[in-house]
């Protein structure tokens, strides 16, 4: 079974030093991620999430987060997931950074077995943490078998177009709902009209790959919500799961073409 390592940074950000808060946050993020091919993006994500316009509130917010048992919660959740789905790596690392800017809450799987998780200061932080970890763990399992980047060391990069990214995110969202469905976190909805506009908006971009394709998925334009692709991906994968009578967890070893083209989803392009 994979070893689990959870790294927390909130307490380090509270320790007085000659550095300003922003400089200290940047240094810790750079140290955590600089050795990775996607480390720069992970570090920038942590920096953006840990920044707030109300600088005076930062110490109190960090104190509140430091008093939580986030590392224990994260360790237990990862332990459960590792026991259920082999990540295909020897070590699963989780870096917990504070999220003081609610626009950036979530996470980022920046390599197989390696994830950044942003911890929001909110009443339901523990539920949010479990959901975020589950979503990113889904990505680590898929990225190990179908690599996004050859530099991660697990073979040639697989071609991720908008279709693959829809499945990638939709499968992660379905895994969250399998284990952590909760009325406090209702599923995002998409109208029939929005769904049709989404497919029209992304159709000219189906040959884009990797980050270019993901960018279109996140921001398809046409006046649509930025995360509508996640919602469409969820429903697409859910159609496959219901049609085949399997769980999201079981579907993690199924190829992208199978999950996409045999989903029975009516608007496929």
C-alpha positions as MATLAB code, in Angstrom:
seq = 'XXXXXXXXXXXXXXXXXXXXXXXXXXXXXXXXXXXXXXXXXXXXXXXXXXXXXXXXXXXXXXXXXXXXXXXXXXXXXXXXXXXXXXXXXXXXXXXXXXXXXXXXXXXXXXXXXXXXXXXXXXXXXXXXXXXXXXXXXXXXXXXXXXXXXXXXXXXXXXXXXXXXXXXXXXXXXXXXXXXXXXXXXXXXXXXXXXXXXXXXXXXXXXXXXXXXXXXXXXXXXXXXXXXXXXXXXXXXXXXXXXXXXXXXXXXXXXXXXXXXXXXXXXXXX';
ca = [
       0.000    0.000    0.000;
       1.226    3.486   -0.816;
       2.757    5.602    1.926;
       0.822    8.782    2.732;
       2.516   12.088    3.506;
       0.499   15.150    4.509;
       2.252   18.517    4.660;
       0.613   21.530    6.301;
       1.838   25.125    6.005;
      -0.614   27.220    7.972;
       1.385   27.103   11.203;
       4.606   28.011    9.375;
       2.856   31.039    7.935;
       2.006   32.184   11.469;
       5.581   32.039   12.805;
       7.046   35.538   13.077;
      10.059   36.119   10.869;
      11.790   38.870    8.959;
       9.641   38.029    5.931;
       6.327   39.563    5.087;
       3.338   37.225    4.796;
       3.331   37.267    0.983;
       7.063   36.560    0.766;
       6.802   33.715    3.258;
       3.844   32.198    1.426;
       5.688   32.391   -1.886;
       8.829   30.829   -0.430;
       6.931   27.908    1.119;
       5.010   27.292   -2.100;
       8.181   27.411   -4.183;
       9.940   25.008   -1.814;
       7.004   22.595   -1.908;
       6.606   22.427   -5.679;
       9.735   23.689   -7.442;
      11.079   20.201   -8.267;
       7.991   19.246  -10.286;
       7.298   19.887  -13.998;
       4.020   21.589  -13.087;
       5.427   23.043   -9.866;
       5.257   26.642  -11.029;
       1.528   26.404  -11.639;
       0.960   24.697   -8.288;
       2.949   27.393   -6.499;
       1.044   30.196   -8.244;
      -2.252   28.521   -7.317;
      -1.250   28.311   -3.647;
      -0.087   31.941   -3.713;
      -3.324   33.210   -5.280;
      -5.483   31.232   -2.850;
      -3.552   32.394    0.185;
      -3.886   36.059   -0.706;
      -6.645   38.349    0.509;
      -7.237   42.081    0.151;
      -7.951   42.327    3.881;
      -4.387   41.888    5.166;
      -5.373   42.737    8.730;
      -7.551   39.623    8.955;
      -4.831   37.175    7.894;
      -3.426   36.322   11.375;
      -6.867   35.532   12.808;
      -7.792   33.455    9.770;
      -4.556   31.478    9.961;
      -5.007   30.954   13.722;
      -8.460   29.499   13.109;
      -7.149   27.144   10.432;
      -4.151   26.129   12.546;
      -6.455   25.096   15.377;
      -8.195   22.584   13.127;
      -7.228   18.939   12.673;
      -6.863   19.282    8.903;
      -3.781   17.079    8.657;
      -5.479   14.241   10.542;
      -8.631   14.507    8.450;
      -6.599   14.533    5.238;
      -4.538   11.538    6.330;
      -7.603    9.472    7.163;
      -9.339   10.329    3.911;
      -6.277    9.487    1.819;
      -5.797    6.244    3.764;
      -9.332    5.189    2.916;
      -8.951    6.074   -0.746;
      -5.602    4.299   -1.082;
      -7.138    1.147    0.412;
      -9.949    1.286   -2.167;
      -8.058    2.263   -5.329;
      -4.360    1.609   -5.909;
      -2.753    4.919   -6.943;
       0.059    3.108   -8.765;
       2.748    5.102   -6.932;
       4.773    4.355   -3.808;
       3.984    7.636   -2.045;
       0.906    9.868   -2.095;
       1.745   13.420   -1.015;
      -0.822   16.030   -0.037;
       0.156   19.663    0.515;
      -2.401   21.637    2.544;
      -2.295   25.393    1.965;
      -4.719   27.977    3.388;
      -7.413   29.343    1.140;
      -8.161   32.927    2.148;
      -9.541   33.824   -1.282;
     -12.749   31.910   -1.951;
     -12.368   32.261   -5.727;
      -9.547   29.709   -5.609;
     -10.839   27.028   -3.251;
     -10.388   23.500   -4.505;
      -7.184   21.706   -5.372;
      -4.714   20.690   -8.045;
      -3.250   17.268   -8.818;
       0.070   18.380  -10.287;
       1.568   14.882  -10.783;
       0.494   11.283  -10.124;
       0.393   10.853   -6.365;
       0.945   14.561   -5.678;
      -1.743   17.085   -4.874;
      -2.236   20.599   -3.601;
      -5.360   21.014   -1.477;
      -6.661   24.446   -0.522;
      -8.309   24.675    2.893;
     -11.040   27.314    3.159;
     -11.910   29.047    6.399;
     -15.532   27.987    6.596;
     -17.851   26.179    8.966;
     -17.950   23.151    6.692;
     -14.173   22.995    6.124;
     -13.912   19.294    7.017;
     -16.546   18.274    4.487;
     -14.946   20.504    1.864;
     -11.531   19.006    2.594;
     -12.753   15.433    2.159;
     -14.493   16.304   -1.083;
     -11.467   18.150   -2.481;
      -9.117   15.280   -1.641;
     -11.440   12.734   -3.230;
     -11.679   14.786   -6.431;
      -7.902   15.151   -6.728;
      -7.284   11.512   -5.818;
      -9.441   10.517   -8.778;
      -7.062   12.528  -10.947;
      -3.971   10.893   -9.508;
      -5.310    7.418  -10.333;
      -6.173    8.406  -13.911;
      -2.938   10.362  -14.484;
      -0.843    7.383  -13.402;
      -2.444    5.128  -16.013;
      -3.019    7.773  -18.719;
      -0.188   10.302  -18.174;
      -0.769   13.970  -18.894;
       2.945   14.739  -19.127;
       5.863   12.475  -20.032;
       8.062   14.396  -17.593;
       6.175   12.833  -14.693;
       8.012    9.605  -15.471;
       5.161    7.206  -16.140;
       5.426    6.842  -19.895;
       4.496    8.843  -22.990;
       1.871   11.538  -22.569;
      -1.658   10.469  -23.460;
      -3.568   12.787  -25.786;
      -6.089   14.732  -23.696;
      -8.606   16.637  -25.806;
     -11.809   18.263  -24.576;
     -13.448   14.828  -24.674;
     -10.856   13.292  -22.340;
     -10.977   16.287  -20.013;
     -14.765   16.010  -19.778;
     -14.393   12.412  -18.627;
     -11.411   13.264  -16.394;
     -13.348   15.906  -14.459;
     -16.703   14.151  -14.694;
     -15.295   10.962  -13.191;
     -13.747   12.920  -10.316;
     -17.063   14.652   -9.625;
     -18.880   11.315   -9.652;
     -16.379    9.828   -7.197;
     -17.021   12.735   -4.835;
     -20.761   12.095   -5.058;
     -20.251    8.356   -4.501;
     -18.454    8.916   -1.200;
     -19.490   12.388   -0.057;
     -22.910   13.288   -1.435;
     -24.192   15.967    0.909;
     -27.121   18.421    0.892;
     -24.694   21.119    2.036;
     -22.961   20.729   -1.325;
     -25.723   20.289   -3.904;
     -24.816   19.291   -7.440;
     -24.383   22.156   -9.844;
     -27.175   22.330  -12.394;
     -27.130   23.108  -16.082;
     -30.187   23.959  -18.149;
     -30.962   22.258  -21.450;
     -30.278   25.540  -23.228;
     -26.914   25.999  -21.460;
     -25.939   22.432  -22.258;
     -26.647   22.937  -25.947;
     -24.683   26.217  -25.948;
     -21.763   24.477  -24.257;
     -21.455   21.887  -27.020;
     -21.749   24.523  -29.710;
     -19.056   26.604  -27.996;
     -16.518   23.773  -27.613;
     -17.069   22.013  -30.953;
     -14.575   24.199  -32.901;
     -11.901   23.320  -30.339;
     -12.016   19.525  -30.301;
      -8.513   19.234  -31.792;
      -6.933   21.267  -29.012;
      -4.906   19.224  -26.543;
      -3.864   19.183  -22.903;
      -3.855   22.621  -21.211;
      -5.309   24.343  -24.272;
      -8.227   21.923  -24.236;
      -8.656   22.267  -20.469;
      -8.751   26.040  -20.792;
     -11.681   25.782  -23.211;
     -13.453   23.375  -20.856;
     -13.073   25.790  -17.947;
     -14.033   28.903  -19.909;
     -16.058   27.980  -22.989;
     -17.387   31.506  -23.455;
     -20.875   32.067  -24.903;
     -21.913   33.616  -21.594;
     -21.691   30.260  -19.821;
     -20.573   29.708  -16.203;
     -16.843   28.966  -15.937;
     -17.309   25.466  -14.472;
     -20.159   24.334  -16.704;
     -17.773   21.783  -18.276;
     -17.447   20.027  -14.930;
     -21.211   19.739  -14.687;
     -21.566   18.439  -18.251;
     -18.727   15.988  -17.593;
     -20.466   14.776  -14.437;
     -23.708   14.037  -16.288;
     -21.889   12.401  -19.200;
     -20.010    9.981  -16.928;
     -23.093    9.422  -14.741;
     -24.974    8.244  -17.828;
     -22.280    5.633  -18.430;
     -22.271    4.477  -14.797;
     -26.051    4.119  -14.707;
     -26.142    2.391  -18.073;
     -23.490   -0.145  -17.061;
     -24.588   -0.505  -13.443;
     -21.164    0.248  -11.981;
     -19.735    2.719   -9.476;
     -17.483    5.675  -10.155;
     -14.717    3.903   -8.251;
     -14.942    0.844  -10.514;
     -14.895    3.039  -13.617;
     -11.429    4.419  -12.889;
      -9.750    1.612  -14.822;
     -11.947    2.040  -17.920;
     -10.422    3.793  -20.974;
     -11.548    7.273  -21.959;
     -13.050    6.254  -25.309;
     -15.247    3.666  -23.618;
     -16.509    6.085  -20.976;
     -17.175    8.810  -23.520;
     -18.572    7.096  -26.612;
     -20.561    4.391  -24.813;
     -22.050    6.738  -22.227;
     -25.367    7.096  -23.999;
     -25.139   10.837  -23.427;
     -27.316   12.389  -26.151;
     -25.224   15.440  -27.140;
     -21.873   13.813  -27.915;
     -19.799   15.349  -30.683;
];
